[in-house]
Amino acid sequence: MANFPTTALRLETRIEEGNTLQLSLGDIPVKEPASDEVVVQILASPLNPSDLAMMLGTSDVSTARQSGTSERPVITIDIPPSGRSAMANRIGKAYGIGNEAAGLVIAAGDSDAAQSLLNKTVACRGGELHVEYRTLKASQCFELPADVSPVEGAACFTNPMTVMCMIETMHLDGHTALVHTAAASNLGLMLNKVCAADGIGLVNIVRKQEQETLLRDFGAQYVVNSSASNFQEELVAAIDATGATLGFDAVGGGRLAGDILGAMEIAMAKRILEYSRYGSPQLKQVYIYGRLDLGEVVLPFNLGMSWSVGGWLSTHALERIGPERVSAVRKRVFSELKTTFASRYTAQISLTEALDVDMMKAYARKATGEKYLIMPDK
C-alpha cells in the first residue's frame, strides 16, 4: 500500500467548446513511483510568465467571472475571435500548470538515485507543478542545501538558469556585453548581480521612472527609460560605453527590439574608419525570450546589413551549452540561492486563492517586479 496520498489537487486550465477558457482544481491520481522515480509533496511553486502563458492562453482576462464553491472555485474567461485558432488543439483537454517547485520527497523507488532523495527537500522541474503531490523522475529533482527553505528554493530553475544561459549564450556567440529589457524584474535584478560580479557590461531598459530609480538604487550603472523623450540618445550612449551587441528582449512586440538594434548600429558605426553603405560589419543580435507585447515586431530600415532577430529559450540554450557547463552553472545557482538568485514575492497564495478572480487579474498583469508563489499546502 502506498505511504502517500493516492490523489492530489491540481490547478488546471481547459478550453471549452463555447470559446471559453476555464480554470479550476482537478483531482488527479498520484502515481506509484517506478524504480527511478520519487513522489514529492509540493510546498512552493512560483507563477512564472511561462506558466501564465499556458494557464491563460489567448483569453481576455477582463471578461473573467467567478463560479463554483469556496472549496472548488472556477474562473471562466472568454477567448476573443482573434485568439481562437491558436487554442483549437486544446479544446476539451485539461492541462496542469507550473514549471518549477520545491518540496519534500515522501516516497521513492528502489534505485540508488531515488533512495538518496527520500525525506530530502528538493527543487524540481517537469511541468504540472501547481499541485499537491507529483511523481517525478529522480533526475528532475535536486537536493536543496540544508539552509535553503522550500520558499527560497522554489524558483531556482526558470529565472536563475535563464540568467546564466544568457551569459553562456553571450560567450558562445562572441559578444562581450548585453542589453536587457523589462530589467527591473526579478530576473533582471539577478542578471545585474551576475554581470556586476563577472565584470560584464549591462544596459538595462525599463519603462517607468520608479523602475529606473529601483535599478539605480540597486547599483546598476546603465539604466535607460523607454518612455523618456531622450530614450534613443541615452540608449546609444549606454551601448557605446559598454560595447553591447547582444540584447535579450522580454517585451517582444512593438518597436523596442528595433530600437535596440538601431542604437547598436549607430554605436558600432562610430567605430568604422571609412563609410560603408552596408553599415557596421559587427553582428548585432536581439533575442526575443518573452512576449509581454503580443503585437508585431517592428524594425526600422537603418540597421545596416549585419543584424539578426530571433526567438530564444533557455531550454534550447541548455542543450547547446552541454552537460559539463550546465552542471557548473547549476552548482553556482544552488550556492547563491540566498544571495544572487534570491527571489522576491508579492504574495504567497494557496491553490484556492489562485482561483480568486481579483487575485488572478493581479498576477495576470505580469507587472515588472511582481511575482506570486503558490503554496499548495497552505
C-alpha positions in Angstrom: 0.0 0.0 0.0 1.3 3.4 -0.9 2.5 5.6 2.0 1.4 8.8 0.4 -2.0 10.2 -0.8 -3.2 8.4 -3.9 -5.0 11.6 -5.3 -3.9 15.2 -5.4 -5.5 18.6 -6.2 -4.1 20.2 -9.3 -4.6 23.7 -10.8 -5.9 23.1 -14.3 -6.6 25.1 -17.4 -9.1 23.8 -20.1 -10.5 25.2 -23.3 -14.3 24.7 -23.6 -16.3 24.3 -26.8 -18.1 27.6 -26.3 -14.8 29.6 -26.9 -14.1 30.0 -23.2 -11.1 29.1 -21.0 -11.8 27.6 -17.6 -9.5 27.5 -14.6 -10.3 25.0 -11.8 -9.0 22.5 -9.4 -9.0 18.9 -10.5 -8.4 15.6 -8.7 -5.6 13.6 -10.3 -4.1 10.2 -9.3 -0.6 10.2 -7.7 1.3 7.5 -9.4 3.3 4.9 -7.5 7.0 5.7 -8.2 8.9 3.5 -10.5 12.5 2.4 -9.6 14.0 5.8 -10.8 11.1 8.0 -9.6 10.1 9.8 -6.4 6.9 11.3 -5.0 7.2 14.9 -4.0 4.9 16.8 -1.7 4.9 20.2 -3.4 5.4 23.0 -0.8 6.1 26.1 -3.0 5.8 26.7 -6.8 6.2 30.2 -8.4 3.9 31.6 -11.1 6.2 32.5 -13.9 5.3 34.2 -17.2 5.7 30.9 -19.0 3.2 29.3 -16.6 0.7 32.2 -17.2 1.1 31.8 -21.0 -0.2 28.2 -20.6 -2.7 29.0 -17.9 -4.4 31.9 -19.7 -3.7 31.2 -23.4 -5.2 33.8 -25.6 -8.1 34.5 -23.3 -9.3 38.1 -22.5 -8.7 38.4 -18.7 -11.0 41.4 -18.5 -14.0 39.0 -19.1 -13.2 36.7 -16.2 -16.1 35.7 -13.9 -16.3 33.5 -10.8 -18.4 30.4 -10.1 -18.1 27.1 -8.3 -17.7 26.9 -4.5 -15.3 28.3 -1.9 -13.5 25.0 -1.8 -13.6 24.4 -5.6 -13.7 27.8 -7.3 -13.9 28.1 -11.0 -12.9 31.0 -13.3 -14.3 31.3 -16.8 -12.8 33.6 -19.3 -13.8 34.4 -22.9 -11.5 33.8 -25.8 -11.8 36.5 -28.5 -12.2 35.5 -32.1 -8.6 36.6 -32.8 -7.2 34.0 -30.3 -9.4 31.0 -31.1 -7.4 29.4 -33.8 -4.3 29.2 -31.6 -6.3 27.4 -28.9 -8.1 24.9 -31.2 -5.9 21.9 -30.3 -6.6 22.4 -26.6 -10.4 22.2 -26.8 -11.7 19.7 -24.2 -8.3 18.9 -22.7 -7.3 19.8 -19.1 -3.7 20.7 -18.6 -1.7 21.1 -15.4 0.5 24.2 -14.9 3.8 25.0 -13.2 7.3 24.5 -14.5 9.2 24.5 -11.2 8.7 24.0 -7.5 10.3 22.8 -4.2 9.0 20.2 -1.9 9.6 17.2 0.3 10.3 13.7 -1.1 7.9 11.4 0.7 8.3 8.2 -1.3 11.0 6.8 -3.6 11.7 4.0 -6.0 14.4 1.4 -5.2 17.2 2.9 -7.4 20.1 4.5 -5.6 19.3 7.9 -7.1 15.7 7.8 -5.9 16.5 6.5 -2.5 19.2 9.2 -2.0 16.4 11.8 -2.1 14.0 10.2 0.3 13.0 12.6 3.1 15.0 15.4 1.4 13.9 18.8 0.5 14.3 19.2 -3.2 13.9 21.7 -6.1 12.2 20.1 -9.0 11.2 20.8 -12.6 9.0 19.0 -15.1 5.6 20.7 -15.5 2.2 20.4 -13.8 3.8 21.5 -10.5 0.9 23.7 -9.2 -0.3 20.6 -7.5 -0.2 19.0 -4.0 1.8 15.9 -4.9 3.7 14.9 -8.0 5.6 11.8 -9.1 8.8 12.7 -10.9 12.0 11.2 -12.2 14.8 11.4 -9.6 16.8 13.2 -12.3 14.2 16.0 -12.3 14.9 16.7 -8.6 17.9 18.3 -6.9 18.5 18.3 -3.2 18.5 21.8 -1.8 21.2 23.0 0.6 20.3 22.4 4.2 19.9 26.2 4.9 17.6 26.8 1.9 13.9 26.6 2.6 11.3 25.4 0.0 10.2 29.1 -0.5 13.8 30.1 -1.1 14.5 27.2 -3.4 11.2 27.1 -5.4 12.4 29.4 -8.2 15.9 28.0 -8.7 15.4 27.0 -12.3 13.4 29.3 -14.5 14.9 32.7 -13.6 18.4 31.8 -12.4 19.1 29.3 -15.1 17.7 31.8 -17.7 20.1 34.4 -16.4 23.0 32.0 -16.6 22.0 30.8 -20.0 22.0 34.4 -21.2 25.6 34.8 -20.0 26.6 31.5 -21.6 24.9 32.4 -24.9 26.8 35.7 -24.9 30.1 33.9 -24.6 29.2 31.3 -27.2 28.1 33.9 -29.7 31.3 36.0 -29.2 29.7 39.0 -27.6 31.1 40.9 -24.6 28.1 42.9 -23.2 24.3 42.8 -23.0 21.2 44.8 -23.3 18.1 43.6 -21.3 14.5 44.8 -21.4 11.9 44.7 -18.5 15.1 45.0 -16.5 13.5 45.7 -13.1 12.0 42.2 -12.9 13.2 39.5 -10.5 15.2 38.1 -13.4 16.6 41.5 -14.3 17.9 42.1 -10.8 19.6 38.7 -10.8 21.2 39.5 -14.2 22.5 42.7 -12.7 24.1 40.9 -9.8 25.8 38.3 -12.1 27.1 40.9 -14.6 28.5 43.0 -11.7 30.2 40.0 -10.2 31.6 38.8 -13.6 32.6 42.3 -14.9 30.1 42.2 -17.8 28.7 45.4 -19.2 24.9 45.5 -19.0 22.4 48.1 -20.4 19.0 48.0 -18.5 15.9 49.2 -20.3 12.8 50.0 -18.2 9.6 51.9 -19.0 8.8 53.7 -15.7 10.6 56.2 -13.5 10.2 54.1 -10.4 11.8 51.2 -12.1 14.7 53.4 -13.2 15.1 54.5 -9.6 14.9 51.0 -8.3 17.7 49.8 -10.6 19.9 52.8 -9.9 19.5 52.3 -6.1 20.3 48.7 -6.7 23.6 49.7 -8.2 23.0 49.3 -11.9 25.4 51.5 -13.9 23.5 51.9 -17.2 19.7 52.3 -17.0 17.6 53.9 -19.8 13.9 54.6 -19.7 12.0 53.8 -22.9 9.2 56.3 -22.1 11.7 59.2 -21.8 11.9 61.8 -24.6 15.7 61.2 -25.0 15.5 57.4 -24.8 17.2 56.8 -28.1 20.1 59.1 -27.3 20.6 57.6 -23.9 20.4 54.1 -25.3 23.1 54.8 -27.9 25.3 56.3 -25.2 24.9 53.3 -23.0 25.6 50.8 -25.8 28.6 52.9 -26.9 30.0 52.8 -23.4 29.5 49.1 -22.9 30.1 47.8 -26.5 26.9 45.7 -26.2 26.0 43.9 -29.4 23.6 41.3 -27.9 20.1 42.0 -26.5 17.6 39.9 -24.7 14.1 41.3 -25.1 11.2 40.2 -22.8 8.7 42.6 -24.5 8.6 41.0 -27.9 6.1 43.1 -29.9 6.4 46.7 -30.9 9.5 48.8 -31.7 11.8 48.0 -28.8 13.8 45.2 -30.5 14.3 47.5 -33.5 15.2 50.5 -31.3 17.9 48.3 -29.7 19.4 47.2 -33.0 19.2 50.7 -34.3 21.1 52.0 -31.3 23.7 49.3 -31.7 24.2 50.2 -35.3 24.7 53.8 -34.5 27.2 53.0 -31.7 29.1 50.4 -33.8 29.2 52.7 -36.9 31.2 55.3 -34.9 34.0 52.8 -34.8 34.2 52.4 -38.6 37.0 54.5 -40.1 35.6 54.6 -43.6 32.0 54.9 -44.7 30.2 51.8 -45.9 26.7 51.8 -47.4 26.3 48.3 -45.8 26.8 49.7 -42.3 28.8 48.2 -39.5 30.1 44.7 -40.1 29.7 43.8 -36.4 26.8 41.4 -35.9 24.0 42.9 -33.8 21.7 40.3 -32.3 18.4 40.6 -30.3 16.9 37.5 -28.9 13.2 37.7 -28.0 12.6 35.5 -25.0 9.2 36.8 -23.8 6.0 38.3 -25.2 4.7 40.9 -22.8 3.5 42.7 -26.0 1.8 40.3 -28.4 1.9 42.7 -31.3 4.1 42.6 -34.4 7.8 43.2 -34.1 8.6 46.5 -35.9 12.1 47.0 -37.3 13.5 50.3 -38.8 15.4 50.5 -42.0 18.7 51.8 -40.7 20.2 48.7 -39.2 22.9 48.1 -41.7 23.3 44.6 -43.1 24.7 42.6 -40.2 21.9 42.0 -37.7 19.5 39.3 -36.5 16.3 39.0 -34.5 15.3 35.5 -33.3 13.5 33.6 -30.6 15.4 32.3 -27.6 14.5 29.7 -25.0 16.7 28.7 -22.0 15.8 25.0 -22.6 17.4 25.2 -26.0 20.3 27.1 -24.7 21.0 24.4 -22.1 21.2 21.8 -24.8 23.6 24.0 -26.7 25.8 24.7 -23.6 26.3 21.0 -22.9 26.2 18.9 -19.7 29.6 19.9 -18.2 28.8 23.7 -18.3 25.2 23.0 -17.2 26.5 21.2 -14.1 28.8 24.1 -13.3 26.1 26.7 -13.8 23.6 24.7 -11.6 26.2 24.4 -8.9 26.7 28.2 -8.9 22.9 28.8 -8.8 22.4 26.5 -5.8 25.4 28.0 -3.9 23.9 31.5 -4.4 20.2 30.9 -3.8 20.1 33.2 -0.8 22.1 36.0 -2.4 22.5 36.4 -6.2 19.5 34.3 -7.1 17.1 35.1 -4.3 13.5 35.8 -5.5 11.1 38.4 -4.0 7.4 37.6 -3.9 4.4 39.9 -3.9 2.3 37.3 -2.2 2.2 33.6 -1.2 -1.2 32.1 -2.2 -2.9 28.7 -1.9 -4.3 26.8 -4.9 -7.8 28.0 -4.0 -6.6 31.6 -3.7 -5.1 31.4 -7.1 -8.6 30.9 -8.4 -10.0 34.2 -7.0 -10.8 36.5 -9.9 -9.2 39.6 -8.3 -6.1 37.7 -7.4 -5.9 36.1 -10.9 -6.2 39.6 -12.5 -3.4 40.8 -10.3 -0.9 38.1 -11.3 -2.1 38.0 -14.9 -0.8 41.6 -15.2 2.8 40.2 -15.3 3.9 43.5 -13.9 7.6 44.1 -13.6 8.8 43.3 -10.1 5.7 41.4 -9.1 5.9 37.7 -8.6 3.5 35.3 -6.9 4.2 32.0 -5.1 1.7 29.1 -4.9 1.8 27.2 -1.6 -0.3 24.0 -2.3 -0.3 23.0 1.4 -1.5 26.5 2.6 
